[in-house]
Amino acid sequence: MEQNGAQYRTTSGLEDGKQVTTEWSTAEPKNTGKANATTATQQATLEIESQYAKKLKSGYFRSKNDVNKITFIEPMLAHPLHKLAKQPDFAKESWGLQCKFNGNRCIATKNGLFSRTGERYYSVPHIEGALKSFFEVCPTAVLDGELFNNDLRTQLNEINKLIRKSKHISQEDFAKSEELVKFYIYDGYNFSGYTETSPYHLRKKAIDNFLLTCKLKCLASVETISIKSDEQMKEEFNRLLADQQEGAILRRMDAPYEHKRSKNLVKVKVDDDSEATIVDITDGDGNWKGAATNVTLNWKGKVFDGVFKGKYEKRAEILKDKKNWIGKEVTFLYMGLTGLGTPNFARVDPDNCFKNDR
């Protein structure tokens, strides 16, 4: 990234291939008149540093010499069902269905608990303590699961805020964490004689036996239902949705543990849709400057922000015609509700957002 006063831009691409440079983004001064005020130039520097920090947390490196160094255990990630070229054949293949928890992915080792990008969890020492004896017996083991509380899923914001807290954690926070947060373990390897190449059903059976033996309330098992047909899969998926769950996970029961996005692990989710009134539309930045980016919506008396879908040209037209969009009722897509009861990941498709277009 490069900076020119209050402006900054990014150049990215393959080292020996084509590289793309974005348009300049302009930072604005913050907290003017306050002790923590920043000038536009200072704010640009902070935003650049923030972008670098974000990339480093998501698997990037400061130097190309570090690329092949393993800095954290990369978990097995799921493919969306609708993006698979070949759909699961439940009649001929062995698949299991599990609830898709809307928690925080957690990789547990003898060194602690970590996010999917290798960030340490500091606010859940009760779970580290519960696993201590396990890792003393199996020091190379890896457990893969979710920090969550299924019984308190309507308090998602409160639980997530607590789990992600990494500074100024009080004794009250630790006590609350011990009361609220559980570790749902659904995979792992290097224990009971099973490795990454062992089939999932054997690894899962060993995990469930361990959880049954230790009987600790902060460690939870994950139910797996054998799926034999598309009809059964849809029935179980709808049951989870009716139970206010985020969706379902399909697992190939004879698959190994893969440190990548795997077609043996499939997520099944659905978009909800509803109507809301547009309160405001704001301009974009950088490459999206001059185009409608964020949209503020009023849905059943709740005001929240979403984004516009679509190409730049269409969104530029919307921004120019902003006054004629504000106050209109539009259809928007979302993915469940937050703990505050507002739609999650709201998106407005300008080409299909009015009732007579649907």
Secondary structure by P-SEA (a helix, b strand, c coil): cccccccccccccccccbbbbbcbbbbbbccccccccccaaaaaaaaaaaaaaaaaaacccccccccccccccccbbbccccccccccccccbbbbbbbbccbbbbbbccccccccccccccccaaaaaaaaaaaaacccbbbbbcccccccccaaaaaaaaaaccccccaaaaaaaaaccccccccccccccccccccaaaaaaaaaaaaaaaccccbbbbbbbbbccaaaaaaaaaaaaaaccccbbbbcccccccccccccbbbbbbbbbbbbbbcbbbbbcccccccccbbbbbcccccbbbbbbccaaaaaaaaaaccccccbbbbbbbccccccccccbbbbcccccccccc
